Amino acid sequence: MKEIGYILIIIGAITVIAGVFFLLAGRVSWLGNLPGDIHVKGKNWVFSFPLVTCILISVLLTIVLNIMLRVFRR
């Protein structure tokens, strides 16, 4: 039962962090507009793929999750 409690705490912490991220993401105007993000505008369509933003978020999440795993594996 103790392990289930730790798992629920981790899931809750990740959910809170994701919620705060999404609340603050609208205020960060450079997110999605970094050099290397792909934006193509056609006559009646728009294609946007934030490649560098995805890589940046992936690296940050990897660092955060590795720190959390090291803290909880004591």
mmJSON file of the N, C-alpha and C atoms, coordinates in Angstrom:
{"data_MODEL":{"atom_site":{
"group_PDB":["ATOM","ATOM","ATOM","ATOM","ATOM","ATOM","ATOM","ATOM","ATOM","ATOM","ATOM","ATOM","ATOM","ATOM","ATOM","ATOM","ATOM","ATOM","ATOM","ATOM","ATOM","ATOM","ATOM","ATOM","ATOM","ATOM","ATOM","ATOM","ATOM","ATOM","ATOM","ATOM","ATOM","ATOM","ATOM","ATOM","ATOM","ATOM","ATOM","ATOM","ATOM","ATOM","ATOM","ATOM","ATOM","ATOM","ATOM","ATOM","ATOM","ATOM","ATOM","ATOM","ATOM","ATOM","ATOM","ATOM","ATOM","ATOM","ATOM","ATOM","ATOM","ATOM","ATOM","ATOM","ATOM","ATOM","ATOM","ATOM","ATOM","ATOM","ATOM","ATOM","ATOM","ATOM","ATOM","ATOM","ATOM","ATOM","ATOM","ATOM","ATOM","ATOM","ATOM","ATOM","ATOM","ATOM","ATOM","ATOM","ATOM","ATOM","ATOM","ATOM","ATOM","ATOM","ATOM","ATOM","ATOM","ATOM","ATOM","ATOM","ATOM","ATOM","ATOM","ATOM","ATOM","ATOM","ATOM","ATOM","ATOM","ATOM","ATOM","ATOM","ATOM","ATOM","ATOM","ATOM","ATOM","ATOM","ATOM","ATOM","ATOM","ATOM","ATOM","ATOM","ATOM","ATOM","ATOM","ATOM","ATOM","ATOM","ATOM","ATOM","ATOM","ATOM","ATOM","ATOM","ATOM","ATOM","ATOM","ATOM","ATOM","ATOM","ATOM","ATOM","ATOM","ATOM","ATOM","ATOM","ATOM","ATOM","ATOM","ATOM","ATOM","ATOM","ATOM","ATOM","ATOM","ATOM","ATOM","ATOM","ATOM","ATOM","ATOM","ATOM","ATOM","ATOM","ATOM","ATOM","ATOM","ATOM","ATOM","ATOM","ATOM","ATOM","ATOM","ATOM","ATOM","ATOM","ATOM","ATOM","ATOM","ATOM","ATOM","ATOM","ATOM","ATOM","ATOM","ATOM","ATOM","ATOM","ATOM","ATOM","ATOM","ATOM","ATOM","ATOM","ATOM","ATOM","ATOM","ATOM","ATOM","ATOM","ATOM","ATOM","ATOM","ATOM","ATOM","ATOM","ATOM","ATOM","ATOM","ATOM","ATOM","ATOM","ATOM","ATOM","ATOM","ATOM","ATOM","ATOM","ATOM","ATOM"],
"id":[1,2,3,4,5,6,7,8,9,10,11,12,13,14,15,16,17,18,19,20,21,22,23,24,25,26,27,28,29,30,31,32,33,34,35,36,37,38,39,40,41,42,43,44,45,46,47,48,49,50,51,52,53,54,55,56,57,58,59,60,61,62,63,64,65,66,67,68,69,70,71,72,73,74,75,76,77,78,79,80,81,82,83,84,85,86,87,88,89,90,91,92,93,94,95,96,97,98,99,100,101,102,103,104,105,106,107,108,109,110,111,112,113,114,115,116,117,118,119,120,121,122,123,124,125,126,127,128,129,130,131,132,133,134,135,136,137,138,139,140,141,142,143,144,145,146,147,148,149,150,151,152,153,154,155,156,157,158,159,160,161,162,163,164,165,166,167,168,169,170,171,172,173,174,175,176,177,178,179,180,181,182,183,184,185,186,187,188,189,190,191,192,193,194,195,196,197,198,199,200,201,202,203,204,205,206,207,208,209,210,211,212,213,214,215,216,217,218,219,220,221,222],
"type_symbol":["N","C","C","N","C","C","N","C","C","N","C","C","N","C","C","N","C","C","N","C","C","N","C","C","N","C","C","N","C","C","N","C","C","N","C","C","N","C","C","N","C","C","N","C","C","N","C","C","N","C","C","N","C","C","N","C","C","N","C","C","N","C","C","N","C","C","N","C","C","N","C","C","N","C","C","N","C","C","N","C","C","N","C","C","N","C","C","N","C","C","N","C","C","N","C","C","N","C","C","N","C","C","N","C","C","N","C","C","N","C","C","N","C","C","N","C","C","N","C","C","N","C","C","N","C","C","N","C","C","N","C","C","N","C","C","N","C","C","N","C","C","N","C","C","N","C","C","N","C","C","N","C","C","N","C","C","N","C","C","N","C","C","N","C","C","N","C","C","N","C","C","N","C","C","N","C","C","N","C","C","N","C","C","N","C","C","N","C","C","N","C","C","N","C","C","N","C","C","N","C","C","N","C","C","N","C","C","N","C","C","N","C","C","N","C","C","N","C","C","N","C","C"],
"label_atom_id":["N","CA","C","N","CA","C","N","CA","C","N","CA","C","N","CA","C","N","CA","C","N","CA","C","N","CA","C","N","CA","C","N","CA","C","N","CA","C","N","CA","C","N","CA","C","N","CA","C","N","CA","C","N","CA","C","N","CA","C","N","CA","C","N","CA","C","N","CA","C","N","CA","C","N","CA","C","N","CA","C","N","CA","C","N","CA","C","N","CA","C","N","CA","C","N","CA","C","N","CA","C","N","CA","C","N","CA","C","N","CA","C","N","CA","C","N","CA","C","N","CA","C","N","CA","C","N","CA","C","N","CA","C","N","CA","C","N","CA","C","N","CA","C","N","CA","C","N","CA","C","N","CA","C","N","CA","C","N","CA","C","N","CA","C","N","CA","C","N","CA","C","N","CA","C","N","CA","C","N","CA","C","N","CA","C","N","CA","C","N","CA","C","N","CA","C","N","CA","C","N","CA","C","N","CA","C","N","CA","C","N","CA","C","N","CA","C","N","CA","C","N","CA","C","N","CA","C","N","CA","C","N","CA","C","N","CA","C","N","CA","C","N","CA","C","N","CA","C","N","CA","C","N","CA","C","N","CA","C"],
"label_alt_id":[null,null,null,null,null,null,null,null,null,null,null,null,null,null,null,null,null,null,null,null,null,null,null,null,null,null,null,null,null,null,null,null,null,null,null,null,null,null,null,null,null,null,null,null,null,null,null,null,null,null,null,null,null,null,null,null,null,null,null,null,null,null,null,null,null,null,null,null,null,null,null,null,null,null,null,null,null,null,null,null,null,null,null,null,null,null,null,null,null,null,null,null,null,null,null,null,null,null,null,null,null,null,null,null,null,null,null,null,null,null,null,null,null,null,null,null,null,null,null,null,null,null,null,null,null,null,null,null,null,null,null,null,null,null,null,null,null,null,null,null,null,null,null,null,null,null,null,null,null,null,null,null,null,null,null,null,null,null,null,null,null,null,null,null,null,null,null,null,null,null,null,null,null,null,null,null,null,null,null,null,null,null,null,null,null,null,null,null,null,null,null,null,null,null,null,null,null,null,null,null,null,null,null,null,null,null,null,null,null,null,null,null,null,null,null,null,null,null,null,null,null,null],
"label_comp_id":["MET","MET","MET","LYS","LYS","LYS","GLU","GLU","GLU","ILE","ILE","ILE","GLY","GLY","GLY","TYR","TYR","TYR","ILE","ILE","ILE","LEU","LEU","LEU","ILE","ILE","ILE","ILE","ILE","ILE","ILE","ILE","ILE","GLY","GLY","GLY","ALA","ALA","ALA","ILE","ILE","ILE","THR","THR","THR","VAL","VAL","VAL","ILE","ILE","ILE","ALA","ALA","ALA","GLY","GLY","GLY","VAL","VAL","VAL","PHE","PHE","PHE","PHE","PHE","PHE","LEU","LEU","LEU","LEU","LEU","LEU","ALA","ALA","ALA","GLY","GLY","GLY","ARG","ARG","ARG","VAL","VAL","VAL","SER","SER","SER","TRP","TRP","TRP","LEU","LEU","LEU","GLY","GLY","GLY","ASN","ASN","ASN","LEU","LEU","LEU","PRO","PRO","PRO","GLY","GLY","GLY","ASP","ASP","ASP","ILE","ILE","ILE","HIS","HIS","HIS","VAL","VAL","VAL","LYS","LYS","LYS","GLY","GLY","GLY","LYS","LYS","LYS","ASN","ASN","ASN","TRP","TRP","TRP","VAL","VAL","VAL","PHE","PHE","PHE","SER","SER","SER","PHE","PHE","PHE","PRO","PRO","PRO","LEU","LEU","LEU","VAL","VAL","VAL","THR","THR","THR","CYS","CYS","CYS","ILE","ILE","ILE","LEU","LEU","LEU","ILE","ILE","ILE","SER","SER","SER","VAL","VAL","VAL","LEU","LEU","LEU","LEU","LEU","LEU","THR","THR","THR","ILE","ILE","ILE","VAL","VAL","VAL","LEU","LEU","LEU","ASN","ASN","ASN","ILE","ILE","ILE","MET","MET","MET","LEU","LEU","LEU","ARG","ARG","ARG","VAL","VAL","VAL","PHE","PHE","PHE","ARG","ARG","ARG","ARG","ARG","ARG"],
"label_asym_id":["A","A","A","A","A","A","A","A","A","A","A","A","A","A","A","A","A","A","A","A","A","A","A","A","A","A","A","A","A","A","A","A","A","A","A","A","A","A","A","A","A","A","A","A","A","A","A","A","A","A","A","A","A","A","A","A","A","A","A","A","A","A","A","A","A","A","A","A","A","A","A","A","A","A","A","A","A","A","A","A","A","A","A","A","A","A","A","A","A","A","A","A","A","A","A","A","A","A","A","A","A","A","A","A","A","A","A","A","A","A","A","A","A","A","A","A","A","A","A","A","A","A","A","A","A","A","A","A","A","A","A","A","A","A","A","A","A","A","A","A","A","A","A","A","A","A","A","A","A","A","A","A","A","A","A","A","A","A","A","A","A","A","A","A","A","A","A","A","A","A","A","A","A","A","A","A","A","A","A","A","A","A","A","A","A","A","A","A","A","A","A","A","A","A","A","A","A","A","A","A","A","A","A","A","A","A","A","A","A","A","A","A","A","A","A","A","A","A","A","A","A","A"],
"label_entity_id":["1","1","1","1","1","1","1","1","1","1","1","1","1","1","1","1","1","1","1","1","1","1","1","1","1","1","1","1","1","1","1","1","1","1","1","1","1","1","1","1","1","1","1","1","1","1","1","1","1","1","1","1","1","1","1","1","1","1","1","1","1","1","1","1","1","1","1","1","1","1","1","1","1","1","1","1","1","1","1","1","1","1","1","1","1","1","1","1","1","1","1","1","1","1","1","1","1","1","1","1","1","1","1","1","1","1","1","1","1","1","1","1","1","1","1","1","1","1","1","1","1","1","1","1","1","1","1","1","1","1","1","1","1","1","1","1","1","1","1","1","1","1","1","1","1","1","1","1","1","1","1","1","1","1","1","1","1","1","1","1","1","1","1","1","1","1","1","1","1","1","1","1","1","1","1","1","1","1","1","1","1","1","1","1","1","1","1","1","1","1","1","1","1","1","1","1","1","1","1","1","1","1","1","1","1","1","1","1","1","1","1","1","1","1","1","1","1","1","1","1","1","1"],
"label_seq_id":[1,1,1,2,2,2,3,3,3,4,4,4,5,5,5,6,6,6,7,7,7,8,8,8,9,9,9,10,10,10,11,11,11,12,12,12,13,13,13,14,14,14,15,15,15,16,16,16,17,17,17,18,18,18,19,19,19,20,20,20,21,21,21,22,22,22,23,23,23,24,24,24,25,25,25,26,26,26,27,27,27,28,28,28,29,29,29,30,30,30,31,31,31,32,32,32,33,33,33,34,34,34,35,35,35,36,36,36,37,37,37,38,38,38,39,39,39,40,40,40,41,41,41,42,42,42,43,43,43,44,44,44,45,45,45,46,46,46,47,47,47,48,48,48,49,49,49,50,50,50,51,51,51,52,52,52,53,53,53,54,54,54,55,55,55,56,56,56,57,57,57,58,58,58,59,59,59,60,60,60,61,61,61,62,62,62,63,63,63,64,64,64,65,65,65,66,66,66,67,67,67,68,68,68,69,69,69,70,70,70,71,71,71,72,72,72,73,73,73,74,74,74],
"pdbx_PDB_ins_code":[null,null,null,null,null,null,null,null,null,null,null,null,null,null,null,null,null,null,null,null,null,null,null,null,null,null,null,null,null,null,null,null,null,null,null,null,null,null,null,null,null,null,null,null,null,null,null,null,null,null,null,null,null,null,null,null,null,null,null,null,null,null,null,null,null,null,null,null,null,null,null,null,null,null,null,null,null,null,null,null,null,null,null,null,null,null,null,null,null,null,null,null,null,null,null,null,null,null,null,null,null,null,null,null,null,null,null,null,null,null,null,null,null,null,null,null,null,null,null,null,null,null,null,null,null,null,null,null,null,null,null,null,null,null,null,null,null,null,null,null,null,null,null,null,null,null,null,null,null,null,null,null,null,null,null,null,null,null,null,null,null,null,null,null,null,null,null,null,null,null,null,null,null,null,null,null,null,null,null,null,null,null,null,null,null,null,null,null,null,null,null,null,null,null,null,null,null,null,null,null,null,null,null,null,null,null,null,null,null,null,null,null,null,null,null,null,null,null,null,null,null,null],
"Cartn_x":[0.823,0.0,0.864,2.037,2.899,3.359,3.635,4.085,2.985,1.744,0.629,0.497,0.721,0.676,1.73,2.953,4.015,3.685,3.138,2.777,1.708,0.711,-0.338,0.21,1.158,1.781,2.544,3.274,4.037,3.094,2.027,1.061,0.419,0.092,-0.484,0.483,1.756,2.756,2.94,2.964,3.109,1.898,0.717,-0.5,-0.488,-0.06,0.012,1.033,2.189,3.224,2.726,2.055,1.515,0.453,-0.388,-1.415,-0.821,0.187,0.857,1.528,2.142,2.786,1.779,0.612,-0.384,-0.987,-1.098,-1.595,-0.614,0.674,1.686,2.128,1.822,2.281,1.702,0.513,-0.084,0.625,1.284,1.992,3.394,3.877,5.218,5.071,5.272,5.007,6.031,7.232,8.251,8.059,7.205,6.963,6.169,6.751,6.126,6.605,7.417,7.958,9.478,10.097,11.55,12.136,13.404,14.041,14.104,13.689,13.654,12.249,11.3,9.898,9.384,8.62,8.177,6.767,6.631,5.33,5.187,4.17,3.915,2.482,2.33,0.997,0.681,-0.437,-0.919,-2.034,-2.716,-3.805,-4.969,-5.372,-6.514,-6.159,-4.895,-4.503,-3.222,-2.999,-1.792,-1.279,0.02,0.654,1.709,1.662,2.618,3.132,4.454,5.068,6.207,6.009,7.027,8.131,9.014,10.046,10.988,11.562,12.522,11.826,10.602,9.842,9.601,9.272,9.073,10.355,11.477,12.76,13.08,12.86,13.122,12.266,10.983,10.088,10.499,10.91,11.348,12.578,13.535,14.752,14.416,13.583,13.211,12.455,11.517,10.782,11.693,12.656,13.612,14.418,14.874,15.648,14.791,13.576,12.688,12.345,12.004,11.638,12.825,14.026,15.205,15.492,15.327,15.522,14.49,13.23,12.181,12.445,12.881,13.166,14.32,15.34,16.472,16.069,15.178,14.729,13.892,12.998,12.099,12.722,13.903,14.553,15.576,15.559,16.528,16.529],
"Cartn_y":[-1.203,0.0,1.264,1.179,2.341,2.766,1.78,2.088,2.786,2.35,2.979,4.444,4.716,6.097,6.963,6.43,7.182,7.424,6.411,6.565,7.636,7.643,8.659,10.061,10.175,11.479,11.959,11.067,11.435,11.854,11.084,11.432,12.786,13.04,14.328,15.477,15.27,16.318,16.613,15.575,15.77,16.509,16.174,16.844,18.323,18.635,20.035,20.798,20.207,20.867,21.109,20.123,20.289,21.386,21.449,22.482,23.873,24.036,25.336,25.703,24.714,24.967,25.484,24.833,25.255,26.614,26.93,28.249,29.349,29.077,30.09,30.105,29.065,28.978,30.095,30.544,31.628,32.953,33.109,34.357,34.382,33.232,33.137,33.207,34.389,34.593,33.903,33.634,33.009,31.502,30.919,29.482,29.162,28.398,28.098,29.0,29.985,30.911,30.954,29.871,29.813,29.624,30.032,29.747,28.227,27.766,26.333,25.763,26.512,26.098,26.341,25.396,25.45,26.042,27.12,27.76,27.995,27.387,27.548,28.045,29.148,29.706,29.587,28.951,28.854,29.854,29.683,30.596,30.433,29.192,28.925,28.017,27.861,26.944,27.427,26.914,27.221,25.922,25.674,24.505,24.998,24.507,24.917,23.685,23.524,22.432,23.012,23.168,23.779,22.782,22.489,21.47,21.782,22.962,23.325,23.433,23.917,23.992,22.595,21.642,20.255,19.68,19.94,19.443,20.078,21.382,22.083,21.53,21.334,20.787,19.366,18.58,17.21,17.174,18.036,18.085,18.521,19.546,20.019,18.95,18.255,17.188,16.03,15.703,14.645,14.995,16.227,16.658,16.609,17.145,17.171,15.756,14.88,13.514,12.74,12.953,12.287,12.758,14.039,14.557,13.952,13.889,13.314,11.838,11.091,9.67,9.473,10.304,10.178,10.528,11.499,11.89,10.786,10.186,9.173,7.789,7.565,6.252,6.147,7.025,7.001,5.724],
"Cartn_z":[0.0,0.0,0.0,0.621,0.695,-0.708,-1.561,-2.915,-3.717,-3.518,-4.225,-3.807,-2.526,-2.041,-2.709,-2.835,-3.501,-4.974,-5.626,-7.036,-7.198,-6.32,-6.397,-6.135,-5.219,-4.95,-6.177,-6.829,-8.025,-9.148,-9.35,-10.396,-10.101,-8.852,-8.471,-8.701,-8.354,-8.559,-10.043,-10.854,-12.296,-12.855,-12.37,-12.828,-12.451,-11.233,-10.794,-11.627,-11.858,-12.661,-14.079,-14.664,-16.019,-16.04,-15.02,-14.95,-14.859,-14.022,-13.896,-15.215,-15.857,-17.149,-18.172,-18.26,-19.237,-18.883,-17.607,-17.214,-17.602,-17.433,-17.713,-19.168,-19.932,-21.322,-22.184,-21.886,-22.657,-22.457,-21.344,-21.048,-21.645,-22.07,-22.64,-24.157,-24.712,-26.137,-27.031,-26.53,-27.359,-27.483,-26.638,-26.697,-27.96,-28.849,-30.131,-31.249,-30.904,-31.908,-31.864,-31.449,-31.386,-32.782,-32.981,-34.271,-34.47,-35.609,-35.874,-35.834,-35.294,-35.34,-36.76,-37.271,-38.66,-38.726,-39.493,-39.723,-41.228,-41.816,-43.246,-43.413,-44.138,-44.388,-45.873,-46.153,-47.53,-47.754,-48.874,-49.194,-48.225,-47.975,-47.1,-45.929,-45.628,-44.562,-43.886,-42.694,-41.926,-41.333,-41.471,-40.87,-39.898,-38.683,-37.658,-36.939,-36.904,-36.156,-35.329,-34.021,-33.158,-32.793,-33.733,-33.569,-32.409,-32.39,-31.336,-29.985,-29.965,-28.719,-28.16,-29.028,-28.579,-27.99,-28.639,-28.139,-26.793,-26.66,-25.402,-24.268,-24.514,-23.49,-23.135,-24.124,-23.879,-22.975,-23.244,-22.42,-20.996,-20.853,-19.517,-18.732,-19.376,-18.692,-18.317,-19.169,-18.856,-17.617,-17.531,-16.363,-15.103,-15.176,-14.004,-13.548,-14.482,-14.108,-13.547,-14.084,-13.529,-12.11,-11.86,-10.499,-9.556,-9.998,-9.15,-8.864,-9.867,-9.656,-8.683,-8.761,-7.836,-6.407,-6.254,-4.918,-4.288,-5.065,-4.513,-4.418,-4.982,-4.917,-3.796,-2.863,-1.758,-1.07],
"occupancy":[1.0,1.0,1.0,1.0,1.0,1.0,1.0,1.0,1.0,1.0,1.0,1.0,1.0,1.0,1.0,1.0,1.0,1.0,1.0,1.0,1.0,1.0,1.0,1.0,1.0,1.0,1.0,1.0,1.0,1.0,1.0,1.0,1.0,1.0,1.0,1.0,1.0,1.0,1.0,1.0,1.0,1.0,1.0,1.0,1.0,1.0,1.0,1.0,1.0,1.0,1.0,1.0,1.0,1.0,1.0,1.0,1.0,1.0,1.0,1.0,1.0,1.0,1.0,1.0,1.0,1.0,1.0,1.0,1.0,1.0,1.0,1.0,1.0,1.0,1.0,1.0,1.0,1.0,1.0,1.0,1.0,1.0,1.0,1.0,1.0,1.0,1.0,1.0,1.0,1.0,1.0,1.0,1.0,1.0,1.0,1.0,1.0,1.0,1.0,1.0,1.0,1.0,1.0,1.0,1.0,1.0,1.0,1.0,1.0,1.0,1.0,1.0,1.0,1.0,1.0,1.0,1.0,1.0,1.0,1.0,1.0,1.0,1.0,1.0,1.0,1.0,1.0,1.0,1.0,1.0,1.0,1.0,1.0,1.0,1.0,1.0,1.0,1.0,1.0,1.0,1.0,1.0,1.0,1.0,1.0,1.0,1.0,1.0,1.0,1.0,1.0,1.0,1.0,1.0,1.0,1.0,1.0,1.0,1.0,1.0,1.0,1.0,1.0,1.0,1.0,1.0,1.0,1.0,1.0,1.0,1.0,1.0,1.0,1.0,1.0,1.0,1.0,1.0,1.0,1.0,1.0,1.0,1.0,1.0,1.0,1.0,1.0,1.0,1.0,1.0,1.0,1.0,1.0,1.0,1.0,1.0,1.0,1.0,1.0,1.0,1.0,1.0,1.0,1.0,1.0,1.0,1.0,1.0,1.0,1.0,1.0,1.0,1.0,1.0,1.0,1.0,1.0,1.0,1.0,1.0,1.0,1.0],
"B_iso_or_equiv":[0.0,0.0,0.0,0.0,0.0,0.0,0.0,0.0,0.0,0.0,0.0,0.0,0.0,0.0,0.0,0.0,0.0,0.0,0.0,0.0,0.0,0.0,0.0,0.0,0.0,0.0,0.0,0.0,0.0,0.0,0.0,0.0,0.0,0.0,0.0,0.0,0.0,0.0,0.0,0.0,0.0,0.0,0.0,0.0,0.0,0.0,0.0,0.0,0.0,0.0,0.0,0.0,0.0,0.0,0.0,0.0,0.0,0.0,0.0,0.0,0.0,0.0,0.0,0.0,0.0,0.0,0.0,0.0,0.0,0.0,0.0,0.0,0.0,0.0,0.0,0.0,0.0,0.0,0.0,0.0,0.0,0.0,0.0,0.0,0.0,0.0,0.0,0.0,0.0,0.0,0.0,0.0,0.0,0.0,0.0,0.0,0.0,0.0,0.0,0.0,0.0,0.0,0.0,0.0,0.0,0.0,0.0,0.0,0.0,0.0,0.0,0.0,0.0,0.0,0.0,0.0,0.0,0.0,0.0,0.0,0.0,0.0,0.0,0.0,0.0,0.0,0.0,0.0,0.0,0.0,0.0,0.0,0.0,0.0,0.0,0.0,0.0,0.0,0.0,0.0,0.0,0.0,0.0,0.0,0.0,0.0,0.0,0.0,0.0,0.0,0.0,0.0,0.0,0.0,0.0,0.0,0.0,0.0,0.0,0.0,0.0,0.0,0.0,0.0,0.0,0.0,0.0,0.0,0.0,0.0,0.0,0.0,0.0,0.0,0.0,0.0,0.0,0.0,0.0,0.0,0.0,0.0,0.0,0.0,0.0,0.0,0.0,0.0,0.0,0.0,0.0,0.0,0.0,0.0,0.0,0.0,0.0,0.0,0.0,0.0,0.0,0.0,0.0,0.0,0.0,0.0,0.0,0.0,0.0,0.0,0.0,0.0,0.0,0.0,0.0,0.0,0.0,0.0,0.0,0.0,0.0,0.0],
"pdbx_formal_charge":[null,null,null,null,null,null,null,null,null,null,null,null,null,null,null,null,null,null,null,null,null,null,null,null,null,null,null,null,null,null,null,null,null,null,null,null,null,null,null,null,null,null,null,null,null,null,null,null,null,null,null,null,null,null,null,null,null,null,null,null,null,null,null,null,null,null,null,null,null,null,null,null,null,null,null,null,null,null,null,null,null,null,null,null,null,null,null,null,null,null,null,null,null,null,null,null,null,null,null,null,null,null,null,null,null,null,null,null,null,null,null,null,null,null,null,null,null,null,null,null,null,null,null,null,null,null,null,null,null,null,null,null,null,null,null,null,null,null,null,null,null,null,null,null,null,null,null,null,null,null,null,null,null,null,null,null,null,null,null,null,null,null,null,null,null,null,null,null,null,null,null,null,null,null,null,null,null,null,null,null,null,null,null,null,null,null,null,null,null,null,null,null,null,null,null,null,null,null,null,null,null,null,null,null,null,null,null,null,null,null,null,null,null,null,null,null,null,null,null,null,null,null],
"auth_seq_id":[1,1,1,2,2,2,3,3,3,4,4,4,5,5,5,6,6,6,7,7,7,8,8,8,9,9,9,10,10,10,11,11,11,12,12,12,13,13,13,14,14,14,15,15,15,16,16,16,17,17,17,18,18,18,19,19,19,20,20,20,21,21,21,22,22,22,23,23,23,24,24,24,25,25,25,26,26,26,27,27,27,28,28,28,29,29,29,30,30,30,31,31,31,32,32,32,33,33,33,34,34,34,35,35,35,36,36,36,37,37,37,38,38,38,39,39,39,40,40,40,41,41,41,42,42,42,43,43,43,44,44,44,45,45,45,46,46,46,47,47,47,48,48,48,49,49,49,50,50,50,51,51,51,52,52,52,53,53,53,54,54,54,55,55,55,56,56,56,57,57,57,58,58,58,59,59,59,60,60,60,61,61,61,62,62,62,63,63,63,64,64,64,65,65,65,66,66,66,67,67,67,68,68,68,69,69,69,70,70,70,71,71,71,72,72,72,73,73,73,74,74,74],
"auth_comp_id":["MET","MET","MET","LYS","LYS","LYS","GLU","GLU","GLU","ILE","ILE","ILE","GLY","GLY","GLY","TYR","TYR","TYR","ILE","ILE","ILE","LEU","LEU","LEU","ILE","ILE","ILE","ILE","ILE","ILE","ILE","ILE","ILE","GLY","GLY","GLY","ALA","ALA","ALA","ILE","ILE","ILE","THR","THR","THR","VAL","VAL","VAL","ILE","ILE","ILE","ALA","ALA","ALA","GLY","GLY","GLY","VAL","VAL","VAL","PHE","PHE","PHE","PHE","PHE","PHE","LEU","LEU","LEU","LEU","LEU","LEU","ALA","ALA","ALA","GLY","GLY","GLY","ARG","ARG","ARG","VAL","VAL","VAL","SER","SER","SER","TRP","TRP","TRP","LEU","LEU","LEU","GLY","GLY","GLY","ASN","ASN","ASN","LEU","LEU","LEU","PRO","PRO","PRO","GLY","GLY","GLY","ASP","ASP","ASP","ILE","ILE","ILE","HIS","HIS","HIS","VAL","VAL","VAL","LYS","LYS","LYS","GLY","GLY","GLY","LYS","LYS","LYS","ASN","ASN","ASN","TRP","TRP","TRP","VAL","VAL","VAL","PHE","PHE","PHE","SER","SER","SER","PHE","PHE","PHE","PRO","PRO","PRO","LEU","LEU","LEU","VAL","VAL","VAL","THR","THR","THR","CYS","CYS","CYS","ILE","ILE","ILE","LEU","LEU","LEU","ILE","ILE","ILE","SER","SER","SER","VAL","VAL","VAL","LEU","LEU","LEU","LEU","LEU","LEU","THR","THR","THR","ILE","ILE","ILE","VAL","VAL","VAL","LEU","LEU","LEU","ASN","ASN","ASN","ILE","ILE","ILE","MET","MET","MET","LEU","LEU","LEU","ARG","ARG","ARG","VAL","VAL","VAL","PHE","PHE","PHE","ARG","ARG","ARG","ARG","ARG","ARG"],
"auth_asym_id":["A","A","A","A","A","A","A","A","A","A","A","A","A","A","A","A","A","A","A","A","A","A","A","A","A","A","A","A","A","A","A","A","A","A","A","A","A","A","A","A","A","A","A","A","A","A","A","A","A","A","A","A","A","A","A","A","A","A","A","A","A","A","A","A","A","A","A","A","A","A","A","A","A","A","A","A","A","A","A","A","A","A","A","A","A","A","A","A","A","A","A","A","A","A","A","A","A","A","A","A","A","A","A","A","A","A","A","A","A","A","A","A","A","A","A","A","A","A","A","A","A","A","A","A","A","A","A","A","A","A","A","A","A","A","A","A","A","A","A","A","A","A","A","A","A","A","A","A","A","A","A","A","A","A","A","A","A","A","A","A","A","A","A","A","A","A","A","A","A","A","A","A","A","A","A","A","A","A","A","A","A","A","A","A","A","A","A","A","A","A","A","A","A","A","A","A","A","A","A","A","A","A","A","A","A","A","A","A","A","A","A","A","A","A","A","A","A","A","A","A","A","A"],
"auth_atom_id":["N","CA","C","N","CA","C","N","CA","C","N","CA","C","N","CA","C","N","CA","C","N","CA","C","N","CA","C","N","CA","C","N","CA","C","N","CA","C","N","CA","C","N","CA","C","N","CA","C","N","CA","C","N","CA","C","N","CA","C","N","CA","C","N","CA","C","N","CA","C","N","CA","C","N","CA","C","N","CA","C","N","CA","C","N","CA","C","N","CA","C","N","CA","C","N","CA","C","N","CA","C","N","CA","C","N","CA","C","N","CA","C","N","CA","C","N","CA","C","N","CA","C","N","CA","C","N","CA","C","N","CA","C","N","CA","C","N","CA","C","N","CA","C","N","CA","C","N","CA","C","N","CA","C","N","CA","C","N","CA","C","N","CA","C","N","CA","C","N","CA","C","N","CA","C","N","CA","C","N","CA","C","N","CA","C","N","CA","C","N","CA","C","N","CA","C","N","CA","C","N","CA","C","N","CA","C","N","CA","C","N","CA","C","N","CA","C","N","CA","C","N","CA","C","N","CA","C","N","CA","C","N","CA","C","N","CA","C","N","CA","C","N","CA","C","N","CA","C","N","CA","C","N","CA","C","N","CA","C"],
"pdbx_PDB_model_num":[1,1,1,1,1,1,1,1,1,1,1,1,1,1,1,1,1,1,1,1,1,1,1,1,1,1,1,1,1,1,1,1,1,1,1,1,1,1,1,1,1,1,1,1,1,1,1,1,1,1,1,1,1,1,1,1,1,1,1,1,1,1,1,1,1,1,1,1,1,1,1,1,1,1,1,1,1,1,1,1,1,1,1,1,1,1,1,1,1,1,1,1,1,1,1,1,1,1,1,1,1,1,1,1,1,1,1,1,1,1,1,1,1,1,1,1,1,1,1,1,1,1,1,1,1,1,1,1,1,1,1,1,1,1,1,1,1,1,1,1,1,1,1,1,1,1,1,1,1,1,1,1,1,1,1,1,1,1,1,1,1,1,1,1,1,1,1,1,1,1,1,1,1,1,1,1,1,1,1,1,1,1,1,1,1,1,1,1,1,1,1,1,1,1,1,1,1,1,1,1,1,1,1,1,1,1,1,1,1,1,1,1,1,1,1,1,1,1,1,1,1,1]
}}}
